[in-house]
Amino acid sequence: MDIFRKSSLEKLSSPEQLDTMMTVTSPRGWIALLGIGGLLFYVLLWSIFGEIPDKVAGSGIMIRGGAIFDVVAVGTGRVTEIKVKPGDEVAAGEVVAVASSPELQLRVDNLRKQLDGLRGEDQVLTEADERSLELEKDALETQRENLKSAKQDSLQIIGVLEQKVTTQETLVEKGALTKASLLSTRNELISAQQDIARSDLQISQANSSESSAMANSEERKLTRRGEVDDVSRQLSEAESELQLTANIVSPYAGRVLELMVDPGDIVQGGTRVISLEDLKASLRAVVFIPAGDGKKVREGMEIRISPATVKREEYGSLVGNVASVSDFPSTEEGVNRTLRNSVLAQDLTGKGSVIELFATLQLDPSTPSGFKWSSSHGPPLKVASGTLANAEIVVGSEHPITIVMPYLRKKTGIY
């Protein structure tokens, strides 16, 4: 009570202190006020001159080349052996699996028996035809020789008769011989000439018979050989089909990624047996971005790829460039044609269509992976194909004030 009373007495003793300055704020307050003002000024400058990147994001996978290749079965059969395993390298033309086809094997065996029978029959009939033809040719040759001999006799007779006719004509003119005798001789001459004509005709017929016999024999032989060739062709096709079915061959060289069948499985033509990647192709990323954002992406844009096996916060992201962008959105089926994995295609496409793009990675020999990272050296490991990854692409930028002003106008009602 004494303290308050003393203070009151001091105020009463000096009711006016007009020459004393009033304290509005402290120095610390001024410093804080200047700091806030500077911060607001910096924010204003940043909103006008700064830029906010416009990014699109997607998911993808690291692969070699443009796609994954499938080795498929050519025919129907049961897999008896698989000669490779994931991670193995195979060469083009190498047998990767073996399958059996009892039905096709039975067909091959039957065709072989049929072919052997036809060849044996052809040999027997050909020999018989040759013997028969030789006998017929011998008979025709004998006939021709006889006809030629008879013709020669007729020619001699004709010569004699012609001289006789000439002599008798002279005698008839002299009246020493009757015309009846001359006519009889002339008839004999005509008959001899007709015999020669018949001989020539018979010789021609014999030649024709021989040619016909030879042609018929050759035709029968060609018919038999045609049957043999037809069955031989069927056998060759069946053996080729059996070989293709039995030996499932890889038409590509690469590394085995996945086995699609097991021993004992039934495969048909077109059944996927193994999937391969091309080891000669460089490692790339195939990325799938929602169709709405994907149309903003252009070739050549920089892309940041974060493999699932690497901590982005610690090692950063792979740096690459967009190599190609699909013109039309891809469906789950389209993605599956590239990745050859329906489950993965479903995960990457989600519930909608996506834009597919391929990205090349920038090289950096100084890093353990051999690629450029957003950090200095990246992780101490290699990036393998088949690694899932997330990706971000900066497709543009805008000033912050262009984002804030439409929002303020909408809230304040000022348009």
C-alpha positions in Angstrom: 0.0 0.0 0.0 2.9 2.4 0.7 4.3 1.8 -2.8 1.1 2.8 -4.6 0.6 5.8 -2.3 4.1 7.1 -3.0 3.6 6.8 -6.8 0.3 8.7 -6.5 2.0 11.5 -4.6 4.7 11.7 -7.3 2.1 12.1 -10.0 0.2 14.8 -8.1 3.4 16.7 -7.5 4.1 16.7 -11.3 0.8 16.4 -13.2 2.3 17.3 -16.6 5.4 15.8 -18.3 5.1 17.2 -21.8 8.7 17.2 -22.6 9.1 13.4 -22.1 9.0 11.2 -25.4 6.4 8.4 -25.7 7.7 4.9 -26.6 5.8 3.5 -29.6 7.8 0.3 -30.3 11.0 -1.2 -29.3 14.1 -1.7 -31.5 13.5 -5.4 -31.6 10.0 -4.7 -33.0 11.5 -2.6 -35.7 13.9 -5.3 -36.7 11.1 -7.8 -36.9 9.0 -5.4 -38.9 11.8 -4.8 -41.4 12.4 -8.6 -41.6 8.7 -9.3 -42.4 8.6 -6.5 -44.9 11.7 -7.8 -46.7 10.2 -11.3 -46.7 7.0 -10.0 -48.2 8.9 -8.0 -50.8 11.0 -11.1 -51.7 7.8 -13.2 -52.0 6.3 -10.5 -54.3 9.4 -10.5 -56.5 9.4 -14.3 -56.6 5.8 -14.4 -57.5 6.4 -12.2 -60.5 9.8 -13.4 -61.7 10.0 -16.9 -60.2 8.9 -20.0 -61.9 7.1 -23.1 -60.7 7.8 -26.2 -62.9 4.9 -28.1 -64.4 5.7 -31.8 -64.0 4.0 -34.9 -65.2 4.7 -38.3 -63.6 4.4 -41.9 -64.7 5.5 -45.4 -64.0 7.6 -47.7 -66.1 10.3 -50.3 -66.3 13.9 -50.6 -67.5 14.3 -52.7 -70.6 16.8 -53.3 -73.3 15.8 -52.3 -76.8 12.3 -51.5 -77.8 10.5 -54.5 -76.4 10.8 -58.0 -74.9 10.9 -60.9 -77.3 9.0 -64.2 -77.0 10.0 -67.6 -78.2 6.9 -69.5 -79.1 6.1 -73.1 -80.0 5.5 -73.9 -83.7 3.3 -77.0 -83.4 1.3 -78.9 -80.8 3.1 -81.2 -78.4 4.0 -82.0 -74.8 7.0 -80.3 -73.3 9.6 -83.0 -72.2 12.6 -80.8 -71.4 13.5 -77.1 -70.9 17.1 -76.5 -71.7 17.5 -73.0 -70.3 16.7 -71.0 -67.1 16.2 -67.3 -66.3 19.5 -65.4 -66.7 21.0 -67.8 -69.3 22.2 -66.3 -72.6 21.0 -68.0 -75.7 22.1 -67.7 -79.3 19.9 -67.3 -82.4 19.0 -70.8 -83.6 19.6 -72.5 -80.2 17.2 -75.2 -79.0 15.6 -73.9 -75.8 13.0 -76.7 -75.1 12.1 -80.1 -76.4 8.5 -81.4 -77.0 7.0 -84.7 -78.1 4.1 -85.2 -80.5 3.0 -88.9 -80.7 0.3 -88.2 -83.3 2.8 -86.4 -85.6 5.3 -89.2 -85.0 2.8 -91.8 -86.0 1.9 -89.9 -89.1 5.6 -89.7 -90.1 6.0 -93.4 -89.5 3.0 -94.2 -91.7 4.2 -92.0 -94.5 7.6 -93.6 -94.4 6.0 -97.1 -94.7 3.8 -95.8 -97.5 6.7 -94.3 -99.3 8.8 -97.5 -99.0 5.8 -99.5 -100.4 5.4 -97.2 -103.4 9.1 -97.2 -104.2 9.2 -101.0 -104.1 6.1 -101.2 -106.3 7.5 -98.7 -108.7 10.7 -100.7 -109.0 8.9 -104.0 -109.7 6.4 -102.5 -112.2 9.2 -100.5 -113.9 11.2 -103.7 -114.4 8.1 -105.5 -115.7 7.3 -102.7 -118.0 10.8 -102.7 -119.4 10.8 -106.4 -120.0 7.3 -106.2 -121.7 8.4 -103.3 -123.8 11.5 -105.0 -124.9 9.5 -108.1 -126.0 7.0 -105.9 -127.8 9.8 -104.0 -129.5 11.5 -107.2 -130.6 8.2 -108.5 -132.0 7.6 -105.3 -133.9 11.2 -105.3 -135.2 10.7 -108.8 -136.5 7.4 -107.7 -138.1 9.2 -104.7 -139.7 12.0 -106.9 -141.0 9.5 -109.3 -142.6 7.5 -106.4 -144.1 10.7 -104.9 -145.5 11.7 -108.2 -147.0 8.2 -108.6 -148.6 8.4 -105.1 -149.9 11.7 -105.8 -151.4 10.3 -108.9 -153.1 7.4 -106.8 -154.4 9.8 -104.3 -155.8 11.6 -107.0 -157.8 8.3 -108.4 -159.0 7.2 -104.9 -160.0 10.4 -104.5 -162.0 9.8 -107.7 -163.9 6.1 -106.9 -164.5 6.9 -103.4 -165.8 9.2 -104.9 -168.4 6.6 -107.6 -169.2 4.0 -104.9 -169.7 6.3 -103.0 -172.0 7.0 -106.1 -174.1 3.3 -107.1 -174.2 2.3 -103.6 -175.3 4.6 -104.0 -178.3 3.3 -107.4 -179.1 -0.3 -106.2 -178.8 0.5 -103.4 -181.3 1.9 -106.0 -183.7 -1.1 -108.2 -183.2 1.1 -111.0 -181.8 -0.7 -110.9 -178.4 -4.2 -110.4 -177.2 -5.2 -107.4 -175.1 -6.5 -109.7 -172.4 -3.0 -111.0 -171.7 -1.7 -107.4 -171.4 -4.6 -106.5 -169.1 -3.9 -109.5 -166.9 -0.2 -108.5 -166.6 -1.2 -104.9 -165.7 -3.5 -106.2 -163.0 -0.6 -108.2 -161.6 1.5 -105.0 -161.6 -1.1 -103.1 -159.8 -1.5 -105.9 -157.2 2.3 -105.8 -156.6 2.2 -102.0 -156.2 -0.6 -102.4 -153.7 1.4 -104.9 -151.7 4.2 -102.4 -151.4 1.8 -99.8 -150.2 0.4 -102.2 -147.6 3.9 -103.0 -146.5 4.7 -99.4 -146.0 1.5 -98.9 -144.1 2.2 -101.9 -141.8 5.7 -100.7 -141.2 4.4 -97.3 -140.2 1.8 -98.9 -137.9 4.6 -101.0 -136.3 6.6 -97.8 -135.7 3.6 -96.2 -134.3 2.8 -99.2 -132.0 6.4 -99.1 -130.7 6.2 -95.3 -130.0 2.8 -95.8 -128.3 4.1 -98.7 -126.2 7.1 -96.6 -125.1 4.8 -93.6 -124.3 2.4 -95.8 -122.3 5.3 -97.3 -120.4 6.7 -93.8 -119.7 3.3 -92.5 -118.6 2.8 -95.4 -116.2 6.3 -94.7 -114.8 5.6 -91.0 -114.4 2.3 -91.7 -112.7 4.0 -94.0 -110.2 6.9 -91.5 -109.7 4.3 -88.8 -109.2 2.7 -90.8 -106.4 6.1 -91.4 -104.9 7.0 -87.7 -105.1 3.7 -86.7 -103.5 4.1 -89.0 -100.5 7.8 -88.0 -100.3 6.7 -84.3 -100.1 4.1 -85.1 -97.4 6.8 -87.0 -95.5 9.3 -84.1 -95.8 6.6 -81.7 -94.5 5.6 -84.0 -91.7 9.3 -84.5 -90.7 9.9 -80.7 -90.8 6.8 -80.1 -88.6 7.9 -82.9 -86.2 11.4 -81.3 -86.0 10.0 -77.9 -85.4 7.6 -79.2 -82.8 10.2 -81.4 -81.1 12.9 -78.7 -81.1 11.7 -75.3 -79.9 14.3 -72.9 -81.3 14.9 -69.3 -80.4 15.1 -67.1 -83.5 16.7 -64.4 -81.3 19.9 -64.0 -79.4 19.5 -62.6 -75.9 19.1 -63.3 -72.1 16.3 -65.4 -70.8 13.9 -63.4 -68.6 11.1 -65.8 -67.8 9.9 -69.3 -68.4 6.3 -69.6 -69.4 5.9 -73.4 -69.5 7.0 -76.4 -67.4 7.9 -80.0 -68.4 4.7 -81.9 -69.0 2.7 -78.8 -70.3 0.8 -79.1 -73.6 1.8 -76.4 -76.0 0.2 -75.4 -79.3 1.4 -73.3 -82.2 2.0 -69.7 -80.9 2.2 -70.7 -77.2 4.8 -68.6 -75.4 7.7 -70.7 -74.1 10.3 -68.1 -72.9 10.8 -64.4 -73.0 14.1 -62.8 -74.0 15.8 -59.4 -73.9 18.3 -58.2 -76.5 21.7 -57.9 -74.8 23.2 -56.0 -77.6 20.6 -53.2 -77.2 21.2 -50.4 -74.8 19.3 -50.1 -71.6 16.3 -47.8 -71.9 13.2 -46.9 -69.9 9.7 -47.4 -71.2 7.3 -45.1 -69.2 3.6 -44.9 -69.2 1.9 -41.6 -68.4 -1.8 -41.0 -68.0 -3.2 -40.0 -71.4 -4.3 -36.5 -70.2 -0.7 -35.6 -69.1 1.1 -37.6 -71.7 0.2 -35.4 -74.6 2.2 -32.6 -73.0 5.4 -34.6 -73.4 7.6 -33.9 -76.4 10.7 -35.7 -77.8 14.0 -34.4 -76.4 12.6 -33.3 -73.0 14.7 -34.2 -70.0 13.3 -37.0 -67.8 14.2 -38.0 -64.3 13.9 -41.8 -63.6 13.9 -43.2 -60.1 14.5 -47.0 -60.1 12.6 -48.9 -57.4 15.9 -50.4 -56.2 17.5 -47.0 -55.4 16.7 -44.5 -52.6 15.9 -41.3 -54.4 16.5 -39.2 -51.3 20.0 -40.5 -51.0 21.2 -41.1 -54.6 18.9 -39.0 -56.7 17.5 -40.0 -60.1 18.7 -41.2 -63.5 18.9 -38.4 -66.0 17.6 -39.1 -69.5 15.8 -37.7 -72.5 12.5 -38.6 -74.1 13.4 -40.6 -77.3 9.9 -41.2 -78.6 6.3 -40.6 -77.6 3.3 -42.6 -78.9 0.8 -40.5 -80.9 -2.2 -42.4 -79.6 -3.0 -43.7 -76.1 -2.1 -47.3 -75.4 -4.5 -49.8 -73.9 -3.6 -52.6 -71.5 -3.4 -55.0 -74.5 -1.0 -52.6 -76.3 1.3 -52.4 -73.2 1.2 -56.1 -72.9 2.5 -56.5 -76.5 5.5 -54.4 -75.4 6.2 -56.0 -72.0 4.9 -59.5 -72.6 3.5 -59.5 -69.0 -0.3 -59.1 -68.6 -0.1 -58.5 -64.8 2.6 -55.8 -65.1 0.7 -54.2 -68.0 -2.4 -54.1 -65.8 -0.5 -52.5 -62.9 1.1 -49.9 -65.2 -2.0 -48.8 -67.0 -4.3 -48.7 -64.0 -7.8 -48.2 -65.1 -7.3 -46.0 -68.0 -5.4 -45.5 -71.2 -1.8 -44.3 -71.1 0.8 -42.6 -73.4 3.8 -44.8 -74.0 7.2 -43.2 -74.3 10.8 -44.5 -74.5 13.6 -42.7 -72.8 17.3 -42.9 -73.4 19.7 -42.6 -70.4 22.6 -40.1 -70.4 25.9 -41.9 -70.1 28.5 -41.1 -67.4 31.5 -43.5 -67.2 32.5 -42.0 -63.8 29.5 -43.5 -62.0 29.3 -47.2 -61.0 26.2 -47.7 -63.1 27.7 -46.0 -66.1 24.8 -43.5 -66.3 24.3 -39.9 -65.3 22.5 -39.3 -62.0 21.0 -36.1 -60.5 23.4 -36.6 -57.6 27.2 -36.7 -58.0 27.8 -40.4 -58.4 24.6 -42.2 -57.9 24.3 -45.5 -56.1 27.1 -48.1 -55.9 25.3 -50.6 -58.1 24.3 -51.5 -61.6 20.8 -50.8 -62.9 19.4 -54.0 -64.4 16.7 -54.5 -67.0 13.3 -55.5 -65.5 13.6 -52.9 -62.7 10.4 -50.9 -62.1 10.8 -47.2 -61.9 8.9 -43.9 -61.4 9.6 -41.0 -63.8 9.0 -37.2 -63.8 9.2 -34.9 -66.8 9.2 -31.1 -66.6 6.8 -30.1 -69.4 6.7 -26.4 -68.7 6.7 -23.7 -66.0 4.7 -20.6 -65.0 5.0 -17.6 -62.7 3.5 -18.0 -59.2 1.4 -14.9 -59.6 -0.4 -16.4 -62.6 -1.6 -19.1 -60.3 -2.5 -16.9 -57.4 -4.4 -14.1 -59.3 -7.1 -16.4 -60.8 -7.6 -17.9 -57.3 -7.9 -14.4 -55.7 -10.3 -13.1 -58.4 -12.5 -16.1 -57.8 -12.6 -15.7 -54.0 -13.1 -11.9 -54.1 -15.6 -12.0 -56.9 -13.5 -9.5 -59.0 -13.2 -10.6 -62.6 
